[in-house]
Amino acid sequence: MTKAGLVSDALILAPAIWACSFLLRSRWYEREADRLLARNADEHTVQLKREEARYYQDFARVMPNYMLAALTLGLAIRAFLIIAAMMAG
């Protein structure tokens, strides 16, 4: 694989990994809230854990501009490589 191919893959994968990490944290806090509820913890603590989970879910949904720029650049490089390969072969 060429360096341009590796760069484009990294730029495309970075936003996906970023979003998945926040979704994973969100799920972790949801499970922790469920465990606290099963242990009869106070409602305020459970509510805080659920709010933390929602925070991470919301953050995963809203991709920052630099992540969108990286994704766009990666897709542009990948499209250029595909077109160059079609022209060459």
C-alpha positions in Angstrom: 0.0 0.0 0.0 1.3 3.5 -0.8 1.9 6.2 1.7 -1.1 8.1 0.3 -3.3 5.1 0.8 -2.2 4.7 4.4 -2.8 8.4 5.1 -6.2 8.3 3.6 -7.1 5.2 5.6 -5.9 6.9 8.8 -7.9 10.0 8.0 -11.0 8.0 7.3 -10.7 5.7 10.3 -9.8 8.4 12.9 -13.4 9.9 13.1 -14.9 6.4 13.3 -12.6 5.4 16.1 -13.3 8.7 17.9 -17.1 8.3 17.7 -16.9 4.6 18.8 -14.8 5.5 21.8 -17.5 7.9 23.0 -20.2 5.4 22.3 -18.3 2.8 24.3 -17.9 5.2 27.2 -21.6 6.0 27.0 -22.5 2.3 27.2 -20.0 1.8 30.1 -21.8 4.5 32.1 -25.2 3.1 31.3 -24.1 -0.4 32.6 -22.7 1.2 35.7 -26.0 3.0 36.3 -27.8 -0.3 35.9 -25.5 -1.9 38.4 -26.0 0.9 40.9 -29.7 0.6 40.5 -29.5 -3.2 41.1 -27.5 -2.5 44.3 -30.2 -0.1 45.5 -28.0 3.0 45.3 -29.6 6.4 45.8 -31.5 7.8 42.8 -29.4 10.9 42.6 -26.2 8.8 41.9 -28.0 6.7 39.3 -29.3 9.8 37.6 -25.8 11.3 37.4 -24.5 8.2 35.8 -27.3 8.3 33.2 -26.6 11.9 32.5 -22.9 11.2 32.0 -23.9 8.4 29.5 -26.2 10.8 27.6 -23.4 13.4 27.5 -21.0 10.9 25.8 -23.8 9.8 23.4 -24.4 13.4 22.4 -20.7 14.0 22.0 -20.4 11.0 19.7 -23.2 12.2 17.5 -21.8 15.7 17.0 -18.5 15.4 15.2 -16.2 18.4 15.5 -15.2 20.3 12.4 -11.6 19.0 12.4 -12.9 15.4 12.3 -15.2 16.3 9.4 -12.2 17.9 7.7 -10.0 14.8 8.2 -12.8 12.6 6.9 -13.3 14.7 3.8 -9.6 14.9 3.1 -9.2 11.1 3.6 -12.1 10.5 1.2 -10.7 12.9 -1.4 -7.3 11.2 -1.3 -9.0 7.8 -1.6 -11.1 9.0 -4.6 -7.9 10.4 -6.2 -6.1 7.0 -5.7 -9.1 5.1 -7.2 -9.2 7.4 -10.2 -5.4 7.2 -10.7 -5.6 3.4 -10.6 -8.4 3.4 -13.2 -6.5 5.7 -15.5 -3.3 3.6 -15.2 -4.9 0.3 -15.7 
